[in-house]
């Protein structure tokens, strides 16, 4: 078994994930988040991404909406 590390996410995000995985093969929010993060990391290792100023601003707006940025 792999070592595990606990992380925190906003409860509103966890609830949205629970709804999304309700009819999927994921057994838990943790399993889904692990899958998504692995996909992101694997894809980012394959290609170096740079964002335009417009794309970067859209990302920041989305992170603000999710409560990660002030």
Phi, psi and omega in degrees: 000139179286149173297148181241149176230132180276138175232163178244141173227157178299142182298329178295323177291318178300319179296320178296320179293318178303317178295319182294323184267000184310316182253016181258179182275359180285137183272341183203165175299318180300316179297318179296313181298319178300315179300312182298314180295321177298318178298316180298313182295315179298318180291324181286334177288332181283332183213142177273125182257135169233142184252146173288166179301321179296315179296318179298320180293321177297320178296315179299319178299318180294318178295324176296316181297329179275354177090010181274337178235150176268000000 
